[in-house]
């Protein structure tokens, strides 16, 4: 198969004249982000406001929820500019990622989610900041500072929990239960979708490369807190 010339598509209008495979690949990513940003805000970030232990923590959690809803709004707006029907960008139409099936009940669980799931999201956004579809690239660059804030939020409040033995034990328990869900966030090895994303310069790295990088970074941040990651079975 001949490697296509990677386009540099500067507007949603220009996208309409591109190869169908390229257009479809861009649409898949925008739909996925629109759906999962909305669903994550609904099942994790907004409910966590009630779980936050202090007014300060509630204030920052409100900011996180606001920004996550904002990410959905931005991706949905881009999708509409691309001609994607609004209903395709809803959790009712497309099933959200399995990482959102975790039943959030405690503040320690939310801290673990922000610490580890938002780190995984940073890696995904990092791969889009060089995207050949410039509107998606620009949106990734716009959301990256907020994603970094969310991960730092998780780290800071996790460190606060670790100041007591009870909090540290609760956080370790939450990590033990939630972390095994996260490697699947990066998709299957040798994914056909990922192959197409890289073929067209929409993404840079393979799923395997991103997963390995994530596991390394997650181990580092958890061990900084004096905690450990549970062993997880890797997909073949």
PyMOL commands that set and color helices and strands:
alter all, ss='L'
color gray80, all
select helices_A, chain A and resi 12-15+20-51+55-81+86-89+98-101+107-128+134-161+165-181+183-186+192-199+207-224
alter helices_A, ss='H'
color red, helices_A
deselect
rebuild
show_as cartoon
